[in-house]
Amino acid sequence: MSTAEGPLVVGIDSSTQSAKALVVDVGTGRIVATGQAPHRVTTGAGRESDPRDWWSALTEAVRACGPAAHQAAAVSVEGQQHGLVTLDAEGSPVRPALLWNDVRSAPQARRLVAELGGPQVWADRIGSVPGASFTAAKWAWLAEHEPESARATAAVRLPHDYLTERLTGRGTTDRGDASGTGWWAGPTEAYDDTVLELIGLDRGLLPEVVAPGEVAGTVREGELPFARGTLVAAGTGDNAAAALGLGLRPGTPVLSLGTSGTAYAVSTRRPADPTGTVAGFADARGDWLPLACTLNCTQAVDRVAALFGLDREAVEPGGSATFLPYLDGERTPNLPHASGLLTGLRHDTTPGQILQAAYDGAVHSLLDALG
């Protein structure tokens, strides 16, 4: 490693729409190489992706980093939260993963909240009140609508768990991503058997929760250009990873604009909001990450831009258009079956003004969640 002043590490982001890889020199913080590749999300009745597409995109992104990836001393994967990955006994996906923004499980979420005793019980016991995004509701939906898929499932994983397991051959997760499932309890920092029984999920199907700072495993032989034995960190969910990368400390709020919009802060106190607005997530360092999330952010803006054939920067000032961006339903407020709304149109309203209204609507929704 004559060109580096310290060991190289690889960070991988597997988001809703693409995989990104970054090789960094630990000694200097210098970015040595980057790579990116898209993957697919189905539309229609729900939001799903084939986990094998994530792996293919990850492989392409890492290979684009060139020889630097092979020199890496360690690698870590973070990914989109909440997604339900079901694997068979051979480790192959039983069906496409149900993504965080698939709202078909809204009825199951409402039923689970009631059956455990209501929102306050969930907030006290788990730390969050589950909505349609939470993995527990998605498993309940799968068991109800596709019982044959549930019976064929030999392992349940989150998106970043699936990718880490393909690197190491070992089923692991971390407390940050586990806290978004609805079956990992903040007060005990362990899987909750009462919730697992409620949704009909065997604890033996779940991955081991790796503590902050622990190693998840090492790279096994495979198609990626990593040296065999390269250390693999536990990884985490996307928002916990962002907080870690920012060096976030208690008292500083963050707004994040992505496919979804999030508002969060690190806290030393475990959150428990019975309204369900603030999720009581764990962070990647051993603290907590109270978080509010909207389903519709940049993806809603991009959709409006595409409808008019505009670049996303082609906004125009003025006009009276107002755009409610609930194209995928909404999580905050909890309106999973809502739809978008465009109002205030005039004869002189321009497409650029409507695009500006889409930006305004997405940001206003997030600021409302922050409040």
N, C-alpha and C positions, 0 to 999 in steps of 0.2 A: 504494500500500500504506500508506495513512495509518493503518491500525489496527495495523500491525506495526512493530517496532523493528529488524527485520533481515529478510533474505530468507526466504521460505517454502519449505519442502521437503516432499515427499510420500514417505512410506514405505509400502510395500504388502507385506503378508504373505499369501501364498497357501499355506494349510496343507492338510492332508488333507481337511478338511471345510468350510472357508470361506475367504473373502477378507476382509481387513481393511485399511482405509486410514487413515492418520493424517497430518494436515497440521500441521507444527510451525514455529513462529517460531524461526529459528536464533539470533537475537539474544538471546532471553529464555528459550528452551526451552518456551514456552507452547504447549499444544495448541490449535490454532485450530479444527480440525474433524475429525470422525471419520466413518467409514462401515463397514458390514459387510454381507456377503451370503453365504448358504450355497451349496454346490454338492454334487453327488452322488458317492457311491462305490458301485459295484456290490458285491454280495456273492454268494457261491456258490463256484464253483471257484477263484476268485482275487479279487484286489482291483484294480479298474480304475476309471479316470475318463476321460471325454472331455475333452481339453484345452480344447475350445471352451467347456465349462462353466466352467472356471477363468477364461477371458477374460470371459465374461458376468458372473460374480460379481465379478471385478475392476472391470469397467465400472460395475456397480451400486454397489459400495462407493465408488468415486471420485466418482461423480455425487452420492452422498449427502453428500459434503463440501461441495457447493455452490460458490459463486464462488471460494473460497479455492484450490481446485485449479488454476484457470486463472491465478492469480497466482503459482504456484509457479515458482521458479527451477530446480529440479531434482527428479527423481523416481528412486526405486530400488525394485526388486522383490526380495524374498527368498522362498524357497519350500521346500516339503518336499523332502528329499534323495532321491537314488537313482532316482527314477522314470524309466522309459524312454518318451520321446516320439518317435515315428517319423512323419516328415513326407514327403509326396510332392513331386514337382517343383514343384507350385504352392503348397507350404507348408501344405497341409491334412493333418490327421492321417490316417495310413494305417489306424489302428485305435485303440481306446482305449489310454491310457497304462497301462503296468504299474506299479503303485505300490510303494513301498518295503516295504510289509507284505504283498505277494504272495509267498508262499513256494513257489510251484510250481517255481521255478528252483533249489531246493535240490540236486537231483541234478546239475544243470549246474555249480553252485558246487563241489561235491565233485570233479567230473571236472576242472575247471579247476585246482584246487589241485594235484591229482596230476600233471596233464600238464605243468605248469610246473616241477615238481620238489619240491613239498611246501610246507608252511606257512612254513618258514624262508626259502625262496627268495622267496616272495611278500612276507613281511615286510621282507626286505632290499631287494628290487627295487622294490616298490610302496609299502610302508609299512603295508599292511593285508592280512589274509588274507580273501579274499572269501567271504561267505556268500550266502544266498538274496536278501538285500536289495540287494546291489550290482548296479549297472547292467550290468556285464560279464556276470554270470550271467543276467540277464534277456534280454540280446541273444542269448546262446547258446541260451536256451530258445526264443526267438522263431524263430531260424534253424532249430532242430530241429523245432518243432511247427507253425510257420506260415511255411514257406519262401517262400510267395508274398508274404506281408507284408514279409519281409526284402528280397526282390528289388525290391519297389515302393518301398522307402525311399530317399529322396534326401537326407535330413538326419536326424541323430540329435541330440536335445536332452534336457536335463533340464527339470523343470517351470519353474524360474525363467528358464531360457534361452528357453523358448518364449514366455513372456509378455514378456520384454525384447525379443525379436525382433519381436513384434507391435507394440511401441511404436516401435522404431527402424528396422526393416527390415534389420537387420544381425545375423548369427549370432555371438553371443558367449557366453562363460561366464566364471567366475572360478576361481581356484585352490582356494578353499574347497569349492565344489560339485563341481568336477572331481575333487577328491581322493576323493570317494565313489563314483566310477565303477568303479574297479579297473583302468582303462586309462591313468590319469595317474600318473606315477611321482614320488614325493616326492623321491628323491635328485637327479633331473635337472630336476624341475619341468616336465615335458613329457609328451606322449602317448608311450606305450611301444609301439613297433612290434611287438615280440615278442608282447605280449599281444593287440594288435589282430589279428595274424596268427593267433594261437591261436583267437580267437573268430570270425574271418572278417569283420572289420569294416574297411571302407576308411577311412583317416584323413581323406580328403576329405569324408566325411559329418559330420565333427565341427566344432564351433564354435571360433572363435579364443578363446584364453584371455587375458583382459584382466588386466593386473597391478593390484595394489592402488593405488588413487588415480587410475587412468586412467578416462577417460570411455568408456562403451560406445557412445554415439551421441547423437542428439537425437531428440525426438519428431517423427514424421512426421504428416501430416494424417490424421485418423481420427475415430472417434466419441467419443473421450474428451475431457473438457473441459480439456485442457492446451493451452497456447499452442504453436504450431508452433516448433520450435527449442529447446524446453525440454531442458536437459541430462538425460541418463539415465546413472546410475551403473551399474557392473557388476552390482551385487546379489550375492547369495551364497546358500548354504544356510541353513536355519532356525537351526541351532545356532551356526554361525559368526556369523550376524547377531545372535543373542542375546548372544554373547560380546562382540561389538563394541559393542552398545548398553549393556552393563553396564560398559564400560570395563575389562574383565577384564585383569588382569596375571598373570604367572606366580606360582604358589604358592597361588592361591585356587580351590578346587574348587566346582563348581556342580551342583546337582541340579535337573532340569527335569521337571515333571510335565505331560505333554500326552497326545495320542493314544498316543504312545510315552513312555517314560521315558528320560532321558539323564543321564549323569554325565560331566563333562568339566572340563578346565582348560587354560589357555593354557601353552605350553611353548616355550622358545627352542631346544630340541633336538628333532630329528625322531624321533617314536616308531616302534618296529618290534617289535610283540608277536607272536611266532610262534604263540601260543595262539589268536589271533583274538579274544580278549576285548576288547582295546583296539584301536580303529581308529586308524590314523595319519593323521588328517585334517589339512588345512591350515586356517589361520584366514583372516580377511579383511584382516589387517594386514601379513602377511608372515612370521608365526610359525606355530606348529603348534597343533593342538587334539586331543590324545589323548582319545578318547571311547568310553565303553561305553554301549550302548543296549539297552533291553528293548522288545519289540513291544507289550506289554500294560500299559497304565497307566490313564488316565482312561476310555478307551473300554470297558475291561473293567468298571470300576466302574459306568459308565452302563448297560451291558447288564444287570448284576445289578439295578440300581435299576428299569430298565424291566420286567424279569421280574416284579417284585413291585409295580409301579405306585407306586413311591416317588420322592420328590424325592431328589436325590443327597445332601442334607444330613440325611436322616431316619435317621441311624444310632442304634443303641441300644447301651449298654455291656453287658459281661458275656457269658456264654455260652461254649461250647466249640467253636464252628464254626471251621474253617480252610478257606481258599479259595486254591487255586492258580490264578492268573489266565491260564493259557496258552491263551486262547480262539482266538488266531490262530497257534498254534505259538509258538515263542520263539526269539529271536535270542541272548540272553545268559541262560542257557547256550544253546548252539547245538542246539536241539531243534525244528526247523521243523515236524515232524509231531506234536508233542505236543498235548494238549488240556487243558482246564480240569478241575479236580477240587474237589469240595466234600465235606468230611468233618467228623466230630465233631458231627453233628446229634443233638439230644435232643427229647423231646416238648415241652419248654418253649422251644425255640429260636424266636426271633422273626425276621421278615423284616429288621428293623432291625439285629439282630445279624449276620445273614448279610451285609448291606451293609457293616457295619463290618469284617467279615472280608475282604471284597473290597478295601477300602481297605488293610487291613493287608498282604494278599498282594501288592498292586501295589507298595507302598512297600518291603516286604521284598525283593522281587525286585530293585528298583533299588539298594537298599543293598548287596545281595549283589554286584551288578555293580560298584558303587563300590569294594568291598573287593578 
